[in-house]
Amino acid sequence: MVRGIRGAITVSENTREQIREATQELLKAIVVENKLNLEDIASAFFTVTADLNADFPASSAREIGWHSVPLICSTEIPVPGSIERCIRVLLHVNTDISQREIKHIFLREAASLRKDLLA
């Protein structure tokens, strides 16, 4: 069965280093909290807010070994008043756990996005 796992994190500046660090922190947290193996991850879809263009989050995933996982990046819809400098991800994972057992991860200022999904 394929399930979706959501996550998001913010950065304070539009730099390659901050995008890389934040993306890797987010992905590692999702993997640990959901007890995933890399082979379980079918694909990852990243979005970034329009104010982040110093690097691709997918490049950061490759740096931590996600070489065989299909990855893609896009720009988030620029809704007025929405959170700034935010990296979001939707992972598609092969798992037997129920949707209720999935742990969605929202870090830093992104924790305000989906309080309903946080434990």
C-alpha positions in Angstrom: 0.0 0.0 0.0 1.2 3.5 -0.7 0.7 6.3 1.9 1.6 10.0 1.8 3.7 11.6 4.5 3.8 15.4 4.8 6.5 17.6 6.2 7.6 21.2 6.2 10.4 23.3 7.6 11.5 26.9 7.4 14.8 28.6 7.0 15.9 32.1 8.1 17.9 32.9 4.9 17.8 32.0 1.2 21.2 30.2 1.1 22.3 26.9 -0.3 23.6 25.9 3.1 20.4 26.6 5.0 18.2 24.9 2.3 20.5 21.8 2.4 20.6 21.7 6.2 16.8 22.2 6.7 15.9 19.7 4.0 18.1 17.0 5.4 16.9 17.7 9.0 13.3 17.3 7.8 13.8 14.2 5.7 15.8 12.5 8.5 13.1 13.3 11.0 10.4 11.9 8.8 12.4 8.7 8.2 13.1 8.2 12.0 9.6 9.1 13.2 8.0 6.7 10.7 10.6 4.0 10.9 11.2 4.1 7.1 13.8 2.3 5.1 15.0 4.1 2.0 13.6 1.3 -0.1 10.1 2.1 1.3 10.2 5.6 -0.3 8.5 5.5 -3.7 9.0 9.2 -4.5 9.2 12.7 -3.0 7.6 16.0 -4.2 9.2 19.1 -2.8 7.8 22.7 -3.0 9.5 25.9 -1.9 8.1 29.3 -1.4 9.1 31.8 -4.1 11.7 33.5 -1.8 13.8 30.3 -1.9 15.9 29.8 -5.0 19.4 29.2 -3.8 19.2 25.5 -4.3 16.9 22.5 -5.0 15.8 20.5 -2.0 16.1 17.4 -4.1 19.9 18.0 -4.3 20.0 17.9 -0.5 18.1 14.6 -0.5 20.7 13.1 -2.9 23.5 14.2 -0.6 22.1 11.9 2.1 21.8 8.9 -0.2 18.4 9.2 -1.8 20.0 8.4 -5.2 17.3 6.0 -6.4 14.3 7.8 -5.1 12.4 9.8 -7.8 12.5 13.5 -6.7 11.0 16.6 -8.1 10.8 20.3 -7.0 8.3 23.0 -7.6 7.4 26.5 -6.4 4.5 26.8 -3.8 1.5 28.9 -4.8 2.3 32.5 -3.6 -0.7 33.1 -1.4 -0.6 36.6 0.2 0.2 36.4 3.9 1.4 32.8 3.8 4.5 31.5 5.6 7.8 32.6 4.1 11.1 30.7 3.4 9.3 27.3 3.7 10.3 24.0 2.2 7.5 21.4 2.0 7.6 17.7 1.1 5.1 15.0 0.3 6.7 11.6 0.5 5.0 8.6 -1.1 5.9 5.5 0.9 5.2 1.8 0.6 3.9 0.7 4.0 1.4 -1.4 5.9 0.8 1.2 8.6 -2.5 3.0 8.7 -3.0 6.7 7.9 -3.7 7.3 11.5 -0.2 5.9 12.4 1.6 8.2 9.9 3.7 10.9 11.7 3.7 14.1 9.7 6.6 16.4 10.6 6.4 20.2 10.7 9.5 21.9 12.1 10.5 25.4 13.1 7.9 28.1 12.0 6.3 25.5 9.7 4.8 23.8 12.8 2.0 26.4 12.5 0.9 25.1 9.1 -0.8 21.9 10.3 -1.3 21.8 14.0 -4.0 19.2 13.4 -1.4 16.7 12.2 1.0 17.2 15.0 1.0 14.9 18.1 
